[in-house]
Amino acid sequence: VLKLFPENSGDILKLGAPEFLELLGEYGLKFRLVPFRTVGTETALLPVFRPDAIFVNGRQKKDLLLGLTSRSLSSDGEYSAIL
């Protein structure tokens, strides 16, 4: 994911939603906000975008939304992504 952004942008996910979207707009990336909830948190807004395609286990997947968060997705750390 960080390949989308300049090298010095590792903390981009820690920004508040308005600042996050403003910064991403500078890179020409079109994000939208989707309500979501993770274990032990209140409902939040997840920045998502529609990539041209991604590869999962060597297989190409299209027509999906990809969300970015710095929050844990599960209490045991078992998940790093949800598609």
Stockholm file with secondary structure:
# STOCKHOLM 1.0

chainA/1-83         VLKLFPENSGDILKLGAPEFLELLGEYGLKFRLVPFRTVGTETALLPVFRPDAIFVNGRQKKDLLLGLTSRSLSSDGEYSAIL
#=GR chainA/1-83 SS CGGGSCTTCTTGGGSCHHHHHHHHHHTTCCCEEEEECCTTCCCEEEEEECCSCEEETTEEECSCCEECCSSCSSTTSCCSCCC
#=GC SS_cons        CGGGSCTTCTTGGGSCHHHHHHHHHHTTCCCEEEEECCTTCCCEEEEEECCSCEEETTEEECSCCEECCSSCSSTTSCCSCCC
//
